[in-house]
């Protein structure tokens, strides 16, 4: 019996201490925000930072951060001439079309999670004049696309025209695509993934 009395006394002491501590053992706790995955976006204080953000957004499949690199009021994409001849609708490519492209590209049905998706930009020339900049870069995009007829590798030269946005950071307002060899370009890719 002594053993039972000791157990009861220890249990009552433990409960009493818990109540004295003010611990809310049976109350619900605040919900934690959902895990948003990894997301890399750095304030583009220099034009080259925009290309870094584009590269990260593509790798991370983050349409929101991808679109933050473009001026939503005036952005225009100028397709290379060969792709434009094949698909004249590329002539009307603006911010909304770019957003639809990004959402489709980053969807599970376009590029499965276990497939590669990355871009590389090699800057060959950068001109900075006040709050405007022009950046020429060779690009390569590798995408393990699950869509028939879409190239998995595209390459070319991008002419990015940037300016300081209303938020105080650099944004692309014009992207000109140029075919540099017989490979498919980003223009071809955009034509097929939208």
MIKELUM-810040 format. One record per residue (C-alpha): x, y, z. Coordinates in Angstrom, 2 decimals, padded with zeros to 5 digits. Layout:
BEGIN
px: X&py: Y&pz: Z
...
//
This chain:
BEGIN
px: 000.00&py: 000.00&pz: 000.00
px: 002.83&py: 002.34&pz: 000.74
px: 003.94&py: 002.07&pz: -002.85
px: 000.44&py: 002.99&pz: -004.07
px: 000.26&py: 005.96&pz: -001.71
px: 003.63&py: 007.21&pz: -002.93
px: 002.53&py: 006.95&pz: -006.56
px: -000.68&py: 008.84&pz: -005.81
px: 001.18&py: 011.52&pz: -003.91
px: 003.75&py: 011.88&pz: -006.74
px: 000.98&py: 012.12&pz: -009.33
px: -000.91&py: 014.76&pz: -007.32
px: 002.31&py: 016.72&pz: -006.78
px: 003.06&py: 016.62&pz: -010.53
px: -000.45&py: 017.80&pz: -011.43
px: -000.25&py: 020.55&pz: -008.82
px: 003.09&py: 021.77&pz: -010.15
px: 001.76&py: 021.79&pz: -013.71
px: -001.21&py: 023.91&pz: -012.63
px: 001.03&py: 026.29&pz: -010.67
px: 003.31&py: 026.79&pz: -013.67
px: 000.42&py: 028.14&pz: -015.64
px: 001.21&py: 025.82&pz: -018.50
px: -001.75&py: 025.45&pz: -020.73
px: -001.29&py: 021.79&pz: -021.37
px: -004.60&py: 021.27&pz: -023.11
px: -004.97&py: 024.54&pz: -024.99
px: -004.50&py: 024.77&pz: -028.74
px: -001.45&py: 026.53&pz: -030.10
px: -001.34&py: 029.04&pz: -032.91
px: -001.01&py: 027.50&pz: -036.34
px: 002.34&py: 027.84&pz: -038.04
px: 002.44&py: 029.31&pz: -041.52
px: 002.66&py: 026.66&pz: -044.25
px: 006.05&py: 025.75&pz: -045.60
px: 006.38&py: 027.82&pz: -048.74
px: 009.39&py: 025.90&pz: -049.95
px: 012.54&py: 027.67&pz: -050.88
px: 012.32&py: 031.03&pz: -052.49
px: 015.24&py: 033.20&pz: -053.51
px: 014.61&py: 036.76&pz: -054.54
px: 017.05&py: 039.54&pz: -053.85
px: 016.25&py: 043.19&pz: -054.25
px: 017.72&py: 044.03&pz: -057.68
px: 019.88&py: 047.04&pz: -056.91
px: 021.86&py: 046.43&pz: -060.10
px: 020.67&py: 045.22&pz: -063.52
px: 022.64&py: 041.96&pz: -063.20
px: 020.63&py: 041.16&pz: -060.06
px: 017.53&py: 040.84&pz: -062.25
px: 019.16&py: 038.01&pz: -064.21
px: 020.12&py: 036.30&pz: -060.96
px: 016.50&py: 036.54&pz: -059.81
px: 015.25&py: 035.13&pz: -063.12
px: 017.70&py: 032.23&pz: -062.86
px: 016.63&py: 031.48&pz: -059.28
px: 012.92&py: 031.75&pz: -060.04
px: 013.25&py: 029.33&pz: -062.95
px: 015.25&py: 026.83&pz: -060.90
px: 012.79&py: 027.13&pz: -058.00
px: 009.76&py: 027.12&pz: -060.34
px: 008.44&py: 030.28&pz: -058.72
px: 006.14&py: 032.20&pz: -061.08
px: 005.61&py: 035.06&pz: -058.61
px: 009.31&py: 035.82&pz: -058.26
px: 009.83&py: 035.28&pz: -061.99
px: 007.23&py: 037.93&pz: -062.78
px: 008.67&py: 040.39&pz: -060.24
px: 011.55&py: 040.85&pz: -062.70
px: 009.25&py: 042.44&pz: -065.30
px: 007.52&py: 045.83&pz: -065.37
px: 003.83&py: 044.89&pz: -065.23
px: 002.74&py: 048.15&pz: -066.89
px: 004.82&py: 048.08&pz: -070.07
px: 006.69&py: 044.79&pz: -070.47
px: 007.09&py: 043.55&pz: -074.06
px: 008.84&py: 040.45&pz: -075.38
px: 010.13&py: 040.68&pz: -078.95
px: 010.51&py: 037.21&pz: -080.45
px: 013.29&py: 036.33&pz: -082.85
px: 012.28&py: 036.65&pz: -086.50
px: 012.28&py: 032.93&pz: -087.34
px: 009.95&py: 032.10&pz: -084.44
px: 007.79&py: 035.13&pz: -085.23
px: 007.39&py: 033.95&pz: -088.83
px: 006.26&py: 030.54&pz: -087.54
px: 003.94&py: 032.00&pz: -084.90
px: 002.76&py: 035.57&pz: -085.61
px: 000.87&py: 035.67&pz: -082.28
px: 004.26&py: 036.18&pz: -080.59
px: 004.11&py: 039.77&pz: -081.87
px: 001.55&py: 040.56&pz: -079.16
px: 003.55&py: 039.14&pz: -076.24
px: 003.30&py: 041.31&pz: -073.13
px: 003.14&py: 040.93&pz: -069.37
px: -000.02&py: 038.80&pz: -069.29
px: 001.35&py: 036.37&pz: -071.88
px: 004.63&py: 036.13&pz: -069.95
px: 002.72&py: 035.38&pz: -066.76
px: 000.65&py: 032.66&pz: -068.47
px: 003.89&py: 031.18&pz: -069.86
px: 005.52&py: 031.13&pz: -066.41
px: 002.50&py: 029.55&pz: -064.72
px: 002.28&py: 026.86&pz: -067.41
px: 006.04&py: 026.23&pz: -067.45
px: 006.24&py: 025.77&pz: -063.68
px: 003.21&py: 023.49&pz: -063.49
px: 003.68&py: 019.82&pz: -062.65
px: 002.18&py: 018.70&pz: -065.96
px: 004.71&py: 020.66&pz: -068.01
px: 007.96&py: 019.96&pz: -066.19
px: 007.65&py: 017.14&pz: -063.65
px: 009.28&py: 017.76&pz: -060.24
px: 011.98&py: 015.18&pz: -060.92
px: 012.95&py: 016.81&pz: -064.24
px: 015.62&py: 019.44&pz: -064.76
px: 014.70&py: 023.10&pz: -065.16
px: 017.44&py: 025.69&pz: -065.12
px: 018.66&py: 028.75&pz: -066.99
px: 022.09&py: 030.29&pz: -067.42
px: 022.82&py: 033.85&pz: -068.51
px: 026.31&py: 034.95&pz: -069.56
px: 026.47&py: 038.74&pz: -069.79
px: 028.51&py: 039.97&pz: -072.74
px: 027.71&py: 043.69&pz: -072.50
px: 026.03&py: 046.02&pz: -070.03
px: 025.32&py: 049.71&pz: -070.52
px: 024.03&py: 051.78&pz: -067.62
px: 022.75&py: 055.32&pz: -068.15
px: 021.02&py: 056.85&pz: -065.13
px: 017.91&py: 054.86&pz: -064.33
px: 018.06&py: 052.84&pz: -067.58
px: 020.19&py: 049.87&pz: -068.57
px: 020.74&py: 047.52&pz: -071.48
px: 022.14&py: 044.05&pz: -070.83
px: 023.17&py: 041.64&pz: -073.59
px: 023.45&py: 038.04&pz: -072.45
px: 023.87&py: 034.65&pz: -074.05
px: 021.32&py: 032.33&pz: -072.48
px: 020.68&py: 028.64&pz: -072.23
px: 017.51&py: 027.11&pz: -070.87
px: 017.29&py: 023.42&pz: -070.07
px: 013.86&py: 022.04&pz: -069.31
px: 012.77&py: 018.44&pz: -068.99
px: 009.43&py: 019.29&pz: -070.56
px: 006.78&py: 016.57&pz: -070.66
px: 005.02&py: 018.13&pz: -073.67
px: 005.37&py: 016.65&pz: -077.15
px: 007.34&py: 018.74&pz: -079.64
px: 008.83&py: 021.14&pz: -077.10
px: 012.65&py: 021.40&pz: -077.16
px: 014.46&py: 020.47&pz: -073.96
px: 017.34&py: 022.87&pz: -074.66
px: 017.12&py: 026.38&pz: -076.07
px: 019.86&py: 028.97&pz: -076.54
px: 020.32&py: 032.42&pz: -077.99
px: 021.06&py: 036.02&pz: -077.10
px: 018.77&py: 038.13&pz: -074.97
px: 018.77&py: 041.90&pz: -075.07
px: 017.24&py: 043.06&pz: -071.79
px: 016.21&py: 046.69&pz: -071.48
px: 015.70&py: 047.67&pz: -067.86
px: 014.79&py: 050.67&pz: -065.81
px: 014.30&py: 051.57&pz: -062.21
px: 010.73&py: 050.66&pz: -061.30
px: 008.35&py: 052.58&pz: -059.06
px: 009.39&py: 050.36&pz: -056.14
px: 012.98&py: 051.53&pz: -056.53
px: 014.49&py: 048.41&pz: -058.06
px: 015.43&py: 047.29&pz: -061.57
px: 012.87&py: 045.62&pz: -063.84
px: 012.84&py: 044.46&pz: -067.45
px: 010.52&py: 046.46&pz: -069.69
px: 011.72&py: 045.00&pz: -073.02
px: 013.24&py: 041.60&pz: -073.81
px: 014.47&py: 041.07&pz: -077.37
px: 015.33&py: 037.52&pz: -078.34
px: 017.93&py: 036.83&pz: -081.03
px: 018.69&py: 033.48&pz: -082.67
px: 022.45&py: 032.94&pz: -082.70
px: 022.60&py: 029.54&pz: -084.42
px: 020.28&py: 026.81&pz: -085.60
px: 019.23&py: 025.86&pz: -082.08
px: 015.75&py: 026.60&pz: -080.81
px: 015.37&py: 029.91&pz: -078.98
px: 013.37&py: 031.07&pz: -076.00
px: 010.90&py: 032.47&pz: -078.56
px: 010.31&py: 028.96&pz: -079.92
px: 009.92&py: 027.68&pz: -076.38
px: 007.40&py: 030.38&pz: -075.41
px: 005.40&py: 029.70&pz: -078.55
px: 004.96&py: 026.07&pz: -077.47
px: 004.56&py: 026.52&pz: -073.70
px: 001.69&py: 028.87&pz: -072.91
//
